[in-house]
Amino acid sequence: MAETVVVTGATGFIAKHIIAELLQRGYAVRGTVRKSASPLKVVTALNRAGFDTAPLSFATGDLTADESWDEAIQGADYLIHTASPFPMEQPENPDDVILPAREGTLRVLRAAHRHGVRRVVLTSSTVAVMYPATYGPDHVFSENDFTDETTPGLTPYIRSKTIAEKAAWNFAESTPGAPELTVINPGFVQGPALDDDLSTSLELYRLMARGIYPAAPRIRFPVCDVRDVAAAHAVSLAHPEAAGERFIVARDDTGLFALGQALAAECPDLKSKTPKFQLPDTAVRAMAVFDKRLRTILPELGRVKAVTGEKVKSRLGLALRPGEDAIRDAIRSLRALGLV
């Protein structure tokens, strides 16, 4: 009988790829969705991509409420927790993002503990790695680094991912009999979209295609392919060297201007809409007063950060795709779906 994996936030971009990876590996998958979400879109997207969804079922799960998590997780062997808010615009009240991320993670972990789940794999982010209190100019960020969420200027999203991950580690280390915990820390996630329910990272191309950003801020960030992120989650479920470990999934780096150039190269008809030059940092800070979407990237201004993804290769045996391939496939998928 196939082992069962619960995947929270099943309608998400990363989650759908994780579900596809798990189905290919022979797992039975139970995806959780909010009451207002339709699991039919997930099934349709996976079927269209050629995946057999017969071993896929769904349950209701809300990060802000205790109800339904016992039913959703009961009988599962493993759990992958991807559900967490990632807003395009940063909220006025940071708790609108931080509380669902932290409390939702703890709700899921408590339910997993109650039902004897063997291991939980948590989707975190490189933003929970790259903002420690101090670091040198030549520092290469690794799994040994942790963001200091009290650092002034961090966005609610960065704080939420960091606080949620730290809460998960504290639960795993302080709760007798807690499930084993593994954390995946992806960079800026690219790769093919399976439907029109896009991540914030892919929604960016739609904004560029509309000509909203004639210029781009001068920032760079680590990039990864969603298919590699999915593989890292799936391999981590039962890999003996994954328990109690964090894994950065990132190869190469990119920037907003480079993304715009890639969009113009793949879709020449959009060239006039994409960013034409890079903005000075002072101009970005001034514009962010009026454009809430720009506030998300303010902590990146003036920072040069190198990240290593060596551990996921050496420990889990995963060879990561080049960043340029992930970006290209993301754009091509959006064009094929008629979204840009």
C-alpha positions, 0 to 999 in steps of 0.5 A, a space after each residue: 500500500 502506498 505511503 500517504 503524504 499530506 501537502 498543505 496549500 495544494 493550490 499553490 505554484 510550488 505545491 502543485 509541482 510537489 504533488 506532481 513529483 510525489 505522484 511520479 514517485 508512487 505516493 498517495 497524496 492528500 492536498 489541503 485547500 481552504 474552504 473557498 478554494 476549488 481542488 478541481 483546478 489542481 486536478 485539471 492542471 496536473 492532468 493537462 500536464 500528463 500526471 495521473 491524479 487517481 492517487 490524489 485526494 483533498 481535505 479542508 485546512 485553514 491556517 487560521 483555525 484549528 478545525 479540520 486539521 485532525 481530519 486532514 492529517 489523520 492516517 498520513 505517513 508524512 506531511 509537507 507544509 507549503 501553505 504560507 502567505 506571500 503577498 505581492 504588496 506588503 500589508 500595513 499590519 505585519 501581523 496579517 502575514 506573520 500570524 498566519 505563517 507562524 500559527 498556521 505552521 504550529 497548527 499543522 505541526 501539532 496535528 502531525 504530532 497528534 497523528 504520529 506523522 514520521 517527518 514534516 518537510 517545511 517550505 521556508 525560503 532563502 529570506 530566512 537565511 540571508 538577513 543575519 544581524 551581521 555578516 562580512 562583504 565576502 560572506 557566502 550564505 549557507 544553511 548555517 545562517 539565520 535571518 534576525 527578524 528584529 533587523 530594522 527594515 525587513 518586510 513582513 514577508 521576510 519576518 514571517 518566513 523567518 519566524 515561522 521556520 524558527 517556531 517549527 525548529 523550536 517545536 521539533 526540538 522541545 516537543 517529546 515525540 515530535 515528527 522529524 523536521 526538514 526545512 527547504 529554503 528555496 530562492 526566487 522560484 521560477 520554472 513552468 506554471 501549470 495553470 493561471 494560479 500563479 506565484 508572486 514570483 511569476 505574477 511579476 512577468 504579468 506586471 512587466 508585460 503590462 508596462 507597469 515597470 518601465 525601469 527596474 530596481 537594481 537588486 539581485 537574488 538567488 534563483 531556483 527551478 520549481 521542479 528542483 524545489 519539488 524534488 528536494 521536498 520529495 527526496 527529503 521525506 524519507 532520506 536518512 540524512 535529511 532529518 533535522 536539516 535545512 537545505 537551500 535550493 538555489 543556483 545562480 542569481 538574477 535581478 529584475 532587469 534581467 527578468 525583463 530582458 528575458 521576457 523581451 527575448 522570449 516574447 519580442 512583442 512585449 519588448 516595448 513594455 519591459 524595463 528599459 534601464 535600472 533605477 537608482 536606489 534613492 528613486 526606488 525608495 521614493 517611489 515605494 512611498 506610493 507603490 506598495 509593491 516596491 516595498 517588498 524589495 526595499 531590503 534588497 537594495 544595496 545588498 550583494 549576497 552569495 548563496 551556496 546550494 552545495 548541501 542539497 547536491 552533496 547530501 540529497 544528490 540533486 543536480 540543480 537546473 541553471 537559473 536561466 533555464 528556469 527563467 526561460 521555462 517560466 516565461 514560455 509556460 506563461 506564453 503557452 497559457 496565454 498569460 503574457 
